[in-house]
Amino acid sequence: MHIEQLREYCLSKKASTESFPFDENTLVFKVLNKMFLMAPLDKWEKGEAAITLKCDPDYTIELREQYESIYAGPYVSNKHWNTIAIHKNELKPQFILELIDHSDEMVVKGMTKKMRESFQ
């Protein structure tokens, strides 16, 4: 998976935007101003492609136990976020897209009723 493919997929999500809110290296995708994916571009440039995604707490544990390339990442809640080491090629691209979908869904699910209604 290339960063441009990832970018296009994320931007195809309803009400999705991209920004660099933390620094010039961390590309962030949001839905209605709530983060669902972070991608450290400096790692991608070094051949260490990774993304950090929101995840259901129970599924977070299950994924970490099942896949070596899914782990608790820095700077985020280990209960609700997983880092995915894409460069290890352990996960199929379709599964990575499914994890992105799950992250997007988790963010929408966590919104207030009013926000969800405006999203529809």
C-alpha positions in Angstrom: 0.0 0.0 0.0 1.3 3.4 -0.9 0.6 6.6 1.0 -1.3 8.1 -1.9 -3.6 5.0 -2.0 -4.2 5.4 1.7 -4.9 9.2 1.3 -7.4 8.6 -1.4 -9.2 6.0 0.5 -9.4 8.1 3.7 -10.6 11.1 1.8 -13.3 9.0 0.1 -14.9 8.6 3.6 -18.0 10.7 4.2 -17.1 14.1 5.8 -13.4 13.2 5.9 -10.6 15.8 5.9 -6.8 15.8 6.2 -4.5 18.0 8.1 -1.2 18.3 10.0 -2.4 19.4 13.4 0.7 18.2 15.4 3.7 18.8 13.1 4.7 18.7 9.5 5.3 14.9 9.6 2.1 13.5 11.0 -0.7 13.4 8.5 -4.1 13.1 10.3 -7.5 12.2 8.8 -10.6 13.3 10.6 -14.3 12.8 10.3 -16.3 15.9 11.4 -13.1 17.1 13.1 -12.5 13.8 15.1 -9.4 11.8 14.3 -9.6 8.3 12.9 -6.1 7.8 11.3 -2.6 9.2 11.9 0.3 8.5 9.5 3.8 9.6 10.3 5.2 10.5 6.9 8.8 10.5 8.0 8.4 6.8 8.7 6.9 6.2 5.3 9.8 7.9 3.7 12.2 5.6 5.6 10.4 2.5 4.4 8.7 2.0 7.8 5.1 2.7 6.7 2.7 2.7 9.7 -0.6 4.1 10.6 -2.4 4.5 13.9 -6.2 3.8 14.0 -9.0 4.0 16.5 -10.3 0.6 17.6 -12.9 -1.0 19.8 -11.1 -1.9 23.1 -11.9 -5.6 22.9 -10.9 -5.8 19.3 -7.7 -3.9 20.1 -6.5 -6.8 22.3 -7.6 -9.5 19.9 -5.7 -7.8 17.0 -2.5 -7.4 19.0 -2.6 -11.1 20.1 -3.2 -12.3 16.5 -0.8 -10.0 14.5 2.8 -9.1 15.2 2.4 -6.0 13.1 -0.4 -4.6 15.2 0.7 -3.1 18.5 0.2 -0.3 21.0 1.6 2.9 19.6 3.1 5.9 21.3 1.3 9.1 22.2 -2.2 7.6 22.1 -4.5 5.6 24.4 -3.4 2.0 24.2 -7.0 1.0 25.0 -8.6 2.7 22.0 -5.8 2.9 19.4 -3.6 0.5 17.5 -0.5 1.1 15.4 -0.3 -1.0 12.2 3.1 -1.6 10.8 2.2 -1.8 7.1 5.8 -2.2 6.0 6.0 -5.7 7.5 3.6 -6.9 4.8 1.9 -9.2 7.3 -1.6 -7.8 6.6 -3.4 -7.9 3.3 -4.3 -4.4 1.9 -8.0 -5.3 2.0 -7.7 -6.1 5.7 -6.0 -2.7 6.3 -8.8 -1.0 4.6 -11.3 -2.9 6.8 -9.4 -1.6 9.9 -9.6 1.9 8.5 -13.3 1.5 8.1 -13.6 0.2 11.6 -11.7 3.2 12.9 -14.0 5.6 11.0 -17.1 3.8 12.3 -15.8 3.9 15.9 -15.3 7.7 15.6 -18.8 8.2 14.2 -20.3 5.9 16.8 -18.6 8.0 19.6 -20.1 11.3 18.4 -22.9 13.1 20.0 -26.4 12.3 18.7 -26.5 15.8 17.2 -23.2 15.3 15.4 -24.3 11.9 14.0 -27.5 13.4 12.8 -25.7 16.1 10.9 -23.4 13.4 9.5 -26.3 11.5 7.9 
